[in-house]
Amino acid sequence: MANVFSKIDDSLYQVESPERYIGREWNQIKKDWEETEIRTCLAFPDTYEIGMSHLGLKLLYHRLNQEEDILCERVFAPWTDMEKLLKKKGLHLYSLENKRELLDFDLLGFTLQYELSYTTILNMLKLGGLPLRSAERDNSHPLVIAGGATVFNPEPLAPFIDLFYLGEAERDIVRLVRRYQELTESDCSRGQILRELTELSGIYVPSFYQPVYQQGNLESIKVKQDVKPRVSRQYIEDLDQAFYPTDFIVPYADIVHNRAVVEISRGCQRGCRFCAAGMSYRPARERSVETILNLAEKIISSTGYDEISLTSLSSMDYSRIEELVTRLADRFAGQNVSISLPSLRIDEFSLKIAREVQRVRRSGLTFAPEAGTQRLRNIINKGVREEDLFQAVRSAFESGWHRIKLYFMLGLPGEEEEDLAGIARLAKKTAEIGQQIRRETSRKMRRIEVQVNVSTFIPKPFTPFQWFEMESLKAIREKIEYLQQHLTGRSLSLDWNDPETSRLEALLARGDRRLAPVLEQVWQRGSRLEGWSEQVDYNRWQQVLEEFSLSEEDFLAGRETDEPLPWDHLYAGVDKDFLQQEWQRASSGKETPDCRWSACSSCGICGSPRSGLELARDKEEAAGHAD
């Protein structure tokens, strides 16, 4: 197919935000289509401004384009107006760089960043002109692959994706692409190609695994061919040696995270029992201070951004965070470049760091106690003390901050009314501290604002709570109403996510292949772009589930620790025995310390019972030698 843009460019004025579809951004990489041997396209199942804020997409885009013989382009989900325009013009969805239809590519890679993007994946396949199901494709079609944060239970998507990559794809993505090219040039059948690709690490081809059900319950996973009975996630051991781009694309449109992003570490071992990312991205790994400084310098020079975001799952746990932010602030303060951290611990040290990074411009502070009482925080292994919170907010108000956000979850295991009362009490006490300091201070201080954000807890796969029953819709609504009644005051505000949307997210996160026809039918009836609240139709999902003789409770009910799980044939790196042990410790309210600074908790990721403290000392000594 030729470039399709000429057939639609004079009509883009008819759609909202045409800049989503034109490309041509600063630092875009456009290679000669005819002169490049291997052609890949990264497909993000949400709008441009969401996808262009996703670090994983940027990593793979630049990593693949590093190879002279590999071309990598981008495509994002069109908004509803653009979808209508494409259909009106009789055109397929196209890439931004060379404006080629998706059918023209050798490989098409989807990002799994959110469960409610799955209907959008089906929609993009259809708009791209591809057969919806993997079994209907042959060698004339692109190989459809997927990976990302939700890949550890991809079963609802299994019939639609040729293969999934488990883990950090920048490690072996080039090897996968080259191996696929070799196999296609050898005239292998589609089935033979997929079978050969399973020999690579981290590759899961769902067509070779068949779930067996008995009386509506999952009994086992049958391996249909001579492939690995369990596929293990792959990860990068040394971030300093890992690829990281510096010539980031600078969008014309305003995107969600329109700033320079430097990943300072990956993984987290604090062991919060509700956190899927904290479990599946272990172990914690860091880039050195010098590497981060060099990356930041190059990115600012290449992009012209005036803000650097230091991103990770737990930025304050970076071992040399004070040195890092001080040196960054010193280096860029003269250029009016600000530094931001996505997360803060609840302690005085975090506030000291916040004062350092917000020299140039000051925003609000966010703390996440997650639960309203110490008893419940022990159950979820949060490791936050009430006195730490109050000391941190006091210091924040004394230092001039006037706006603080507090994050909590509803529906946690063991939650009682006293925990809800605890949320209201913590928020009111925070506001009282701020108001007292505002009265006492002699200098002018803006009105105190304490915003409480609550979200519905989802028991995700590969966490100690994967066996826990999700709270009912009725119960969550009652808890939100309780907070509405008890969180009142001039300085207080309450915000919450839609519990119906959370139920759908949980349905897909915990589901199995019985949901695949449900997913397809919901999409056929109009569901797509469900990451946007106005696009979600909860009743449509309920109706379709009923038509297939299924219900939410088939997937959201509690499970016994010895019963098969839909994702048992996949391995995120943390042993199931460890998760069961953590589930038992949660039930008795016992905390598990961060293994970096205490004894090894034997989660399985390191393959060695050495204590985290020993490993940390080795790292400190190595850093000292390097200095």
DOBAFI-179434 format. One record per residue (C-alpha): chain; x, y, z. Coordinates in steps of 0.1 Angstrom, whole numbers. Layout:
[rec 'A',[X,Y,Z]]
...
***
This chain:
[rec 'A',[0,0,0]]
[rec 'A',[11,35,-6]]
[rec 'A',[12,64,18]]
[rec 'A',[-25,70,28]]
[rec 'A',[-21,104,43]]
[rec 'A',[-28,122,10]]
[rec 'A',[-62,107,10]]
[rec 'A',[-72,121,43]]
[rec 'A',[-50,152,51]]
[rec 'A',[-75,177,36]]
[rec 'A',[-102,163,59]]
[rec 'A',[-84,164,92]]
[rec 'A',[-99,198,100]]
[rec 'A',[-132,179,106]]
[rec 'A',[-117,161,137]]
[rec 'A',[-108,172,172]]
[rec 'A',[-71,174,177]]
[rec 'A',[-58,167,142]]
[rec 'A',[-22,169,156]]
[rec 'A',[-28,134,169]]
[rec 'A',[-26,120,134]]
[rec 'A',[0,139,115]]
[rec 'A',[34,130,130]]
[rec 'A',[63,152,119]]
[rec 'A',[74,160,155]]
[rec 'A',[108,171,166]]
[rec 'A',[131,141,169]]
[rec 'A',[107,118,150]]
[rec 'A',[126,90,132]]
[rec 'A',[114,85,96]]
[rec 'A',[134,59,76]]
[rec 'A',[132,52,39]]
[rec 'A',[104,26,36]]
[rec 'A',[118,9,5]]
[rec 'A',[154,8,17]]
[rec 'A',[147,-7,52]]
[rec 'A',[145,-45,54]]
[rec 'A',[124,-51,85]]
[rec 'A',[94,-29,93]]
[rec 'A',[78,-28,127]]
[rec 'A',[50,-7,142]]
[rec 'A',[43,0,179]]
[rec 'A',[6,3,186]]
[rec 'A',[-6,20,217]]
[rec 'A',[-43,13,225]]
[rec 'A',[-52,48,236]]
[rec 'A',[-50,83,223]]
[rec 'A',[-18,101,212]]
[rec 'A',[-15,122,243]]
[rec 'A',[-16,91,266]]
[rec 'A',[6,70,244]]
[rec 'A',[33,96,239]]
[rec 'A',[36,99,277]]
[rec 'A',[44,62,281]]
[rec 'A',[81,55,287]]
[rec 'A',[80,19,275]]
[rec 'A',[68,29,241]]
[rec 'A',[97,55,238]]
[rec 'A',[123,29,249]]
[rec 'A',[112,4,222]]
[rec 'A',[108,30,195]]
[rec 'A',[143,43,199]]
[rec 'A',[158,9,206]]
[rec 'A',[145,-6,174]]
[rec 'A',[153,24,153]]
[rec 'A',[189,21,165]]
[rec 'A',[193,-8,141]]
[rec 'A',[200,3,105]]
[rec 'A',[179,-24,89]]
[rec 'A',[149,-21,112]]
[rec 'A',[123,6,108]]
[rec 'A',[100,13,137]]
[rec 'A',[69,35,135]]
[rec 'A',[40,45,158]]
[rec 'A',[2,42,157]]
[rec 'A',[-22,53,184]]
[rec 'A',[-59,47,188]]
[rec 'A',[-80,72,169]]
[rec 'A',[-107,91,188]]
[rec 'A',[-143,83,177]]
[rec 'A',[-144,112,152]]
[rec 'A',[-113,100,135]]
[rec 'A',[-125,65,134]]
[rec 'A',[-157,77,116]]
[rec 'A',[-135,97,91]]
[rec 'A',[-114,67,83]]
[rec 'A',[-144,45,76]]
[rec 'A',[-160,73,55]]
[rec 'A',[-129,75,34]]
[rec 'A',[-125,37,32]]
[rec 'A',[-91,39,47]]
[rec 'A',[-73,17,72]]
[rec 'A',[-55,29,104]]
[rec 'A',[-20,41,95]]
[rec 'A',[14,48,111]]
[rec 'A',[26,84,119]]
[rec 'A',[60,83,102]]
[rec 'A',[55,69,67]]
[rec 'A',[17,69,68]]
[rec 'A',[16,32,60]]
[rec 'A',[-14,10,67]]
[rec 'A',[-9,-16,95]]
[rec 'A',[-11,-44,70]]
[rec 'A',[21,-33,54]]
[rec 'A',[43,-40,85]]
[rec 'A',[61,-72,94]]
[rec 'A',[54,-69,131]]
[rec 'A',[27,-50,150]]
[rec 'A',[34,-46,188]]
[rec 'A',[7,-36,212]]
[rec 'A',[13,-21,247]]
[rec 'A',[-7,-37,275]]
[rec 'A',[-8,-8,299]]
[rec 'A',[-43,-11,313]]
[rec 'A',[-70,-38,312]]
[rec 'A',[-97,-15,299]]
[rec 'A',[-76,-9,268]]
[rec 'A',[-84,-44,255]]
[rec 'A',[-115,-35,235]]
[rec 'A',[-94,-7,219]]
[rec 'A',[-68,-33,208]]
[rec 'A',[-96,-52,190]]
[rec 'A',[-108,-20,175]]
[rec 'A',[-73,-11,162]]
[rec 'A',[-69,-46,147]]
[rec 'A',[-102,-42,128]]
[rec 'A',[-94,-6,117]]
[rec 'A',[-60,-18,106]]
[rec 'A',[-76,-44,83]]
[rec 'A',[-62,-74,102]]
[rec 'A',[-83,-105,110]]
[rec 'A',[-93,-102,146]]
[rec 'A',[-82,-137,158]]
[rec 'A',[-47,-151,156]]
[rec 'A',[-60,-184,140]]
[rec 'A',[-73,-164,110]]
[rec 'A',[-40,-148,102]]
[rec 'A',[-13,-162,79]]
[rec 'A',[22,-151,67]]
[rec 'A',[7,-123,47]]
[rec 'A',[-3,-106,79]]
[rec 'A',[19,-88,105]]
[rec 'A',[29,-109,135]]
[rec 'A',[8,-94,163]]
[rec 'A',[27,-93,196]]
[rec 'A',[19,-77,230]]
[rec 'A',[37,-69,262]]
[rec 'A',[36,-45,291]]
[rec 'A',[23,-41,326]]
[rec 'A',[-7,-64,324]]
[rec 'A',[9,-92,304]]
[rec 'A',[12,-115,334]]
[rec 'A',[-25,-125,329]]
[rec 'A',[-32,-120,292]]
[rec 'A',[-57,-148,290]]
[rec 'A',[-88,-127,280]]
[rec 'A',[-68,-115,250]]
[rec 'A',[-53,-149,241]]
[rec 'A',[-72,-157,209]]
[rec 'A',[-64,-123,194]]
[rec 'A',[-26,-120,200]]
[rec 'A',[0,-142,182]]
[rec 'A',[25,-140,210]]
[rec 'A',[31,-122,243]]
[rec 'A',[65,-110,256]]
[rec 'A',[68,-114,294]]
[rec 'A',[91,-88,310]]
[rec 'A',[113,-59,300]]
[rec 'A',[112,-60,262]]
[rec 'A',[141,-37,254]]
[rec 'A',[163,-66,266]]
[rec 'A',[156,-89,237]]
[rec 'A',[132,-72,213]]
[rec 'A',[158,-69,186]]
[rec 'A',[166,-106,189]]
[rec 'A',[129,-114,185]]
[rec 'A',[125,-92,155]]
[rec 'A',[155,-107,137]]
[rec 'A',[146,-143,145]]
[rec 'A',[111,-137,131]]
[rec 'A',[126,-122,99]]
[rec 'A',[149,-153,96]]
[rec 'A',[119,-177,99]]
[rec 'A',[98,-158,74]]
[rec 'A',[126,-159,49]]
[rec 'A',[128,-197,54]]
[rec 'A',[92,-201,41]]
[rec 'A',[81,-215,75]]
[rec 'A',[43,-217,81]]
[rec 'A',[27,-194,106]]
[rec 'A',[25,-223,131]]
[rec 'A',[61,-233,126]]
[rec 'A',[72,-197,131]]
[rec 'A',[54,-194,164]]
[rec 'A',[67,-227,176]]
[rec 'A',[103,-217,168]]
[rec 'A',[98,-183,186]]
[rec 'A',[88,-201,218]]
[rec 'A',[125,-211,221]]
[rec 'A',[133,-175,229]]
[rec 'A',[132,-164,265]]
[rec 'A',[100,-147,277]]
[rec 'A',[79,-157,247]]
[rec 'A',[44,-170,254]]
[rec 'A',[23,-183,224]]
[rec 'A',[-12,-188,238]]
[rec 'A',[-23,-211,210]]
[rec 'A',[0,-238,224]]
[rec 'A',[-17,-238,258]]
[rec 'A',[-52,-250,263]]
[rec 'A',[-72,-244,295]]
[rec 'A',[-93,-273,307]]
[rec 'A',[-126,-266,325]]
[rec 'A',[-148,-288,345]]
[rec 'A',[-183,-277,356]]
[rec 'A',[-173,-241,348]]
[rec 'A',[-141,-241,369]]
[rec 'A',[-105,-241,356]]
[rec 'A',[-90,-275,362]]
[rec 'A',[-56,-273,345]]
[rec 'A',[-36,-258,316]]
[rec 'A',[-28,-284,289]]
[rec 'A',[4,-278,269]]
[rec 'A',[-5,-287,233]]
[rec 'A',[30,-289,218]]
[rec 'A',[65,-296,230]]
[rec 'A',[69,-261,245]]
[rec 'A',[79,-248,279]]
[rec 'A',[52,-257,305]]
[rec 'A',[58,-223,322]]
[rec 'A',[70,-191,306]]
[rec 'A',[92,-169,327]]
[rec 'A',[95,-131,327]]
[rec 'A',[127,-116,315]]
[rec 'A',[144,-86,331]]
[rec 'A',[175,-64,328]]
[rec 'A',[200,-69,356]]
[rec 'A',[222,-38,351]]
[rec 'A',[203,-6,343]]
[rec 'A',[236,13,338]]
[rec 'A',[243,-10,308]]
[rec 'A',[208,-9,295]]
[rec 'A',[197,12,265]]
[rec 'A',[180,45,273]]
[rec 'A',[171,71,247]]
[rec 'A',[179,108,249]]
[rec 'A',[165,121,217]]
[rec 'A',[129,119,228]]
[rec 'A',[102,129,204]]
[rec 'A',[88,164,213]]
[rec 'A',[50,165,205]]
[rec 'A',[33,195,190]]
[rec 'A',[2,187,211]]
[rec 'A',[2,189,249]]
[rec 'A',[4,154,263]]
[rec 'A',[-1,141,298]]
[rec 'A',[36,140,308]]
[rec 'A',[51,167,286]]
[rec 'A',[86,167,302]]
[rec 'A',[120,150,302]]
[rec 'A',[118,117,318]]
[rec 'A',[148,99,334]]
[rec 'A',[142,64,349]]
[rec 'A',[165,63,379]]
[rec 'A',[155,29,391]]
[rec 'A',[133,-1,383]]
[rec 'A',[115,-24,407]]
[rec 'A',[106,-21,443]]
[rec 'A',[111,-44,473]]
[rec 'A',[91,-27,499]]
[rec 'A',[66,-55,496]]
[rec 'A',[33,-37,497]]
[rec 'A',[9,-67,493]]
[rec 'A',[-16,-49,471]]
[rec 'A',[10,-37,445]]
[rec 'A',[13,-59,414]]
[rec 'A',[41,-37,400]]
[rec 'A',[61,-40,432]]
[rec 'A',[59,-78,429]]
[rec 'A',[63,-83,392]]
[rec 'A',[91,-58,386]]
[rec 'A',[115,-71,413]]
[rec 'A',[143,-69,420]]
[rec 'A',[151,-32,427]]
[rec 'A',[178,-20,403]]
[rec 'A',[194,15,401]]
[rec 'A',[212,37,376]]
[rec 'A',[243,54,389]]
[rec 'A',[242,91,397]]
[rec 'A',[267,99,369]]
[rec 'A',[246,80,344]]
[rec 'A',[215,98,354]]
[rec 'A',[232,132,352]]
[rec 'A',[245,125,318]]
[rec 'A',[212,113,305]]
[rec 'A',[194,144,319]]
[rec 'A',[219,167,303]]
[rec 'A',[215,151,269]]
[rec 'A',[177,149,270]]
[rec 'A',[174,186,280]]
[rec 'A',[198,196,252]]
[rec 'A',[179,175,227]]
[rec 'A',[143,184,236]]
[rec 'A',[144,218,252]]
[rec 'A',[121,207,281]]
[rec 'A',[121,228,312]]
[rec 'A',[112,200,336]]
[rec 'A',[130,167,345]]
[rec 'A',[109,139,361]]
[rec 'A',[129,113,380]]
[rec 'A',[107,83,376]]
[rec 'A',[106,49,393]]
[rec 'A',[82,29,414]]
[rec 'A',[97,43,445]]
[rec 'A',[120,72,438]]
[rec 'A',[127,80,474]]
[rec 'A',[142,46,479]]
[rec 'A',[170,54,454]]
[rec 'A',[201,48,475]]
[rec 'A',[218,82,467]]
[rec 'A',[186,103,462]]
[rec 'A',[198,133,482]]
[rec 'A',[231,135,463]]
[rec 'A',[212,130,430]]
[rec 'A',[186,157,434]]
[rec 'A',[211,182,448]]
[rec 'A',[234,178,419]]
[rec 'A',[206,179,394]]
[rec 'A',[191,211,410]]
[rec 'A',[225,227,411]]
[rec 'A',[232,219,374]]
[rec 'A',[199,230,360]]
[rec 'A',[187,258,383]]
[rec 'A',[205,284,361]]
[rec 'A',[185,271,331]]
[rec 'A',[152,274,349]]
[rec 'A',[147,237,346]]
[rec 'A',[127,222,375]]
[rec 'A',[130,187,390]]
[rec 'A',[100,165,399]]
[rec 'A',[96,133,418]]
[rec 'A',[65,111,412]]
[rec 'A',[63,97,447]]
[rec 'A',[73,107,482]]
[rec 'A',[76,86,513]]
[rec 'A',[59,99,544]]
[rec 'A',[89,111,564]]
[rec 'A',[110,142,571]]
[rec 'A',[138,131,547]]
[rec 'A',[113,130,518]]
[rec 'A',[103,166,526]]
[rec 'A',[139,177,526]]
[rec 'A',[143,162,491]]
[rec 'A',[110,179,480]]
[rec 'A',[123,213,491]]
[rec 'A',[155,207,470]]
[rec 'A',[137,195,438]]
[rec 'A',[111,223,439]]
[rec 'A',[136,252,440]]
[rec 'A',[124,265,406]]
[rec 'A',[87,260,409]]
[rec 'A',[66,246,437]]
[rec 'A',[36,223,433]]
[rec 'A',[15,203,458]]
[rec 'A',[27,173,477]]
[rec 'A',[12,139,476]]
[rec 'A',[14,112,504]]
[rec 'A',[-1,78,502]]
[rec 'A',[-10,63,536]]
[rec 'A',[-33,38,517]]
[rec 'A',[-53,29,548]]
[rec 'A',[-68,47,577]]
[rec 'A',[-55,27,606]]
[rec 'A',[-22,11,616]]
[rec 'A',[-39,-23,619]]
[rec 'A',[-49,-22,582]]
[rec 'A',[-16,-8,571]]
[rec 'A',[1,-37,587]]
[rec 'A',[-21,-61,568]]
[rec 'A',[-12,-45,535]]
[rec 'A',[25,-42,546]]
[rec 'A',[25,-4,539]]
[rec 'A',[50,4,567]]
[rec 'A',[37,39,573]]
[rec 'A',[32,53,608]]
[rec 'A',[7,79,617]]
[rec 'A',[32,100,635]]
[rec 'A',[54,100,604]]
[rec 'A',[25,114,584]]
[rec 'A',[17,142,608]]
[rec 'A',[54,152,612]]
[rec 'A',[58,152,574]]
[rec 'A',[27,174,568]]
[rec 'A',[36,197,596]]
[rec 'A',[71,203,581]]
[rec 'A',[55,207,547]]
[rec 'A',[31,235,559]]
[rec 'A',[59,251,578]]
[rec 'A',[80,251,546]]
[rec 'A',[53,270,527]]
[rec 'A',[33,242,510]]
[rec 'A',[-5,248,513]]
[rec 'A',[-19,219,492]]
[rec 'A',[-15,182,502]]
[rec 'A',[-31,152,486]]
[rec 'A',[-37,120,506]]
[rec 'A',[-43,87,488]]
[rec 'A',[-62,58,502]]
[rec 'A',[-78,25,490]]
[rec 'A',[-112,11,497]]
[rec 'A',[-121,-25,499]]
[rec 'A',[-87,-38,513]]
[rec 'A',[-86,-72,530]]
[rec 'A',[-97,-69,566]]
[rec 'A',[-112,-34,562]]
[rec 'A',[-137,-23,588]]
[rec 'A',[-157,8,596]]
[rec 'A',[-129,20,619]]
[rec 'A',[-106,21,589]]
[rec 'A',[-130,44,571]]
[rec 'A',[-132,66,602]]
[rec 'A',[-94,66,603]]
[rec 'A',[-93,81,568]]
[rec 'A',[-116,109,578]]
[rec 'A',[-96,114,610]]
[rec 'A',[-62,115,593]]
[rec 'A',[-75,140,567]]
[rec 'A',[-90,163,593]]
[rec 'A',[-59,162,615]]
[rec 'A',[-38,171,584]]
[rec 'A',[-60,201,577]]
[rec 'A',[-60,211,614]]
[rec 'A',[-22,211,614]]
[rec 'A',[-21,233,583]]
[rec 'A',[-47,257,596]]
[rec 'A',[-28,260,629]]
[rec 'A',[5,268,612]]
[rec 'A',[-13,293,589]]
[rec 'A',[-27,311,619]]
[rec 'A',[7,311,637]]
[rec 'A',[29,322,608]]
[rec 'A',[35,359,605]]
[rec 'A',[40,357,567]]
[rec 'A',[11,355,543]]
[rec 'A',[1,319,535]]
[rec 'A',[-25,307,510]]
[rec 'A',[-56,288,521]]
[rec 'A',[-49,252,533]]
[rec 'A',[-61,225,509]]
[rec 'A',[-63,188,518]]
[rec 'A',[-76,166,490]]
[rec 'A',[-84,130,498]]
[rec 'A',[-83,106,468]]
[rec 'A',[-97,71,472]]
[rec 'A',[-96,43,448]]
[rec 'A',[-112,8,448]]
[rec 'A',[-87,-20,457]]
[rec 'A',[-83,-47,430]]
[rec 'A',[-68,-80,440]]
[rec 'A',[-44,-84,411]]
[rec 'A',[-25,-115,399]]
[rec 'A',[9,-123,413]]
[rec 'A',[3,-104,446]]
[rec 'A',[-4,-120,480]]
[rec 'A',[-40,-108,476]]
[rec 'A',[-47,-127,444]]
[rec 'A',[-68,-151,463]]
[rec 'A',[-89,-124,480]]
[rec 'A',[-125,-117,470]]
[rec 'A',[-131,-82,455]]
[rec 'A',[-154,-60,474]]
[rec 'A',[-190,-58,460]]
[rec 'A',[-202,-27,441]]
[rec 'A',[-228,-21,468]]
[rec 'A',[-202,-22,496]]
[rec 'A',[-178,2,478]]
[rec 'A',[-206,27,472]]
[rec 'A',[-216,26,508]]
[rec 'A',[-180,33,518]]
[rec 'A',[-178,63,495]]
[rec 'A',[-211,76,509]]
[rec 'A',[-196,72,544]]
[rec 'A',[-166,93,535]]
[rec 'A',[-188,119,518]]
[rec 'A',[-207,123,551]]
[rec 'A',[-176,124,573]]
[rec 'A',[-151,143,552]]
[rec 'A',[-165,177,555]]
[rec 'A',[-148,210,562]]
[rec 'A',[-136,241,544]]
[rec 'A',[-101,228,537]]
[rec 'A',[-112,193,528]]
[rec 'A',[-122,177,495]]
[rec 'A',[-129,142,484]]
[rec 'A',[-123,126,450]]
[rec 'A',[-129,89,441]]
[rec 'A',[-127,67,410]]
[rec 'A',[-157,50,395]]
[rec 'A',[-162,17,414]]
[rec 'A',[-180,2,383]]
[rec 'A',[-149,8,362]]
[rec 'A',[-127,-8,389]]
[rec 'A',[-149,-39,388]]
[rec 'A',[-144,-42,350]]
[rec 'A',[-107,-37,354]]
[rec 'A',[-106,-65,380]]
[rec 'A',[-128,-87,357]]
[rec 'A',[-102,-85,330]]
[rec 'A',[-72,-87,354]]
[rec 'A',[-84,-119,370]]
[rec 'A',[-102,-134,341]]
[rec 'A',[-95,-164,318]]
[rec 'A',[-102,-173,282]]
[rec 'A',[-139,-175,288]]
[rec 'A',[-139,-137,287]]
[rec 'A',[-125,-136,251]]
[rec 'A',[-159,-140,234]]
[rec 'A',[-173,-115,259]]
[rec 'A',[-146,-90,251]]
[rec 'A',[-152,-95,214]]
[rec 'A',[-190,-91,217]]
[rec 'A',[-187,-60,239]]
[rec 'A',[-164,-44,214]]
[rec 'A',[-187,-53,185]]
[rec 'A',[-215,-34,204]]
[rec 'A',[-194,-2,206]]
[rec 'A',[-169,-4,234]]
[rec 'A',[-135,11,228]]
[rec 'A',[-113,38,244]]
[rec 'A',[-125,26,278]]
[rec 'A',[-96,43,296]]
[rec 'A',[-119,74,293]]
[rec 'A',[-147,74,318]]
[rec 'A',[-172,88,293]]
[rec 'A',[-166,57,270]]
[rec 'A',[-173,30,296]]
[rec 'A',[-207,13,295]]
[rec 'A',[-209,-9,326]]
[rec 'A',[-244,-22,318]]
[rec 'A',[-232,-34,283]]
[rec 'A',[-206,-56,300]]
[rec 'A',[-232,-70,324]]
[rec 'A',[-256,-78,296]]
[rec 'A',[-230,-96,275]]
[rec 'A',[-217,-116,305]]
[rec 'A',[-252,-128,312]]
[rec 'A',[-257,-138,275]]
[rec 'A',[-226,-160,279]]
[rec 'A',[-239,-174,312]]
[rec 'A',[-211,-157,331]]
[rec 'A',[-210,-131,359]]
[rec 'A',[-184,-109,375]]
[rec 'A',[-185,-131,406]]
[rec 'A',[-172,-160,385]]
[rec 'A',[-139,-142,384]]
[rec 'A',[-139,-118,414]]
[rec 'A',[-148,-143,441]]
[rec 'A',[-122,-155,465]]
[rec 'A',[-101,-185,457]]
[rec 'A',[-85,-212,476]]
[rec 'A',[-47,-211,476]]
[rec 'A',[-45,-247,462]]
[rec 'A',[-68,-242,433]]
[rec 'A',[-55,-235,397]]
[rec 'A',[-52,-199,386]]
[rec 'A',[-56,-188,350]]
[rec 'A',[-20,-174,350]]
[rec 'A',[-3,-204,367]]
[rec 'A',[16,-213,335]]
[rec 'A',[33,-178,335]]
[rec 'A',[59,-167,360]]
[rec 'A',[65,-131,370]]
[rec 'A',[96,-140,391]]
[rec 'A',[81,-142,425]]
[rec 'A',[74,-177,438]]
[rec 'A',[38,-187,446]]
[rec 'A',[50,-202,479]]
[rec 'A',[62,-167,489]]
[rec 'A',[29,-151,479]]
[rec 'A',[10,-177,500]]
[rec 'A',[33,-170,529]]
[rec 'A',[26,-133,526]]
[rec 'A',[-11,-139,524]]
[rec 'A',[-9,-158,557]]
[rec 'A',[12,-130,573]]
[rec 'A',[-14,-105,561]]
[rec 'A',[-42,-125,577]]
[rec 'A',[-24,-123,610]]
[rec 'A',[-14,-87,606]]
[rec 'A',[24,-93,604]]
[rec 'A',[47,-70,585]]
[rec 'A',[75,-82,562]]
[rec 'A',[104,-58,561]]
[rec 'A',[121,-45,530]]
[rec 'A',[147,-72,522]]
[rec 'A',[172,-47,510]]
[rec 'A',[179,-37,546]]
[rec 'A',[170,-69,564]]
[rec 'A',[170,-106,560]]
[rec 'A',[161,-121,526]]
[rec 'A',[123,-129,525]]
[rec 'A',[129,-157,499]]
[rec 'A',[106,-143,473]]
[rec 'A',[125,-162,446]]
[rec 'A',[136,-134,423]]
[rec 'A',[172,-133,433]]
[rec 'A',[177,-171,434]]
[rec 'A',[200,-165,464]]
[rec 'A',[193,-163,501]]
[rec 'A',[217,-135,507]]
[rec 'A',[203,-107,527]]
[rec 'A',[193,-74,511]]
[rec 'A',[217,-57,535]]
[rec 'A',[246,-76,522]]
[rec 'A',[237,-68,486]]
[rec 'A',[233,-31,495]]
[rec 'A',[267,-30,511]]
[rec 'A',[282,-46,480]]
[rec 'A',[266,-19,459]]
[rec 'A',[278,9,482]]
[rec 'A',[313,-4,481]]
[rec 'A',[312,-6,443]]
[rec 'A',[299,29,441]]
[rec 'A',[327,41,465]]
[rec 'A',[354,25,443]]
[rec 'A',[338,41,412]]
[rec 'A',[340,75,428]]
***
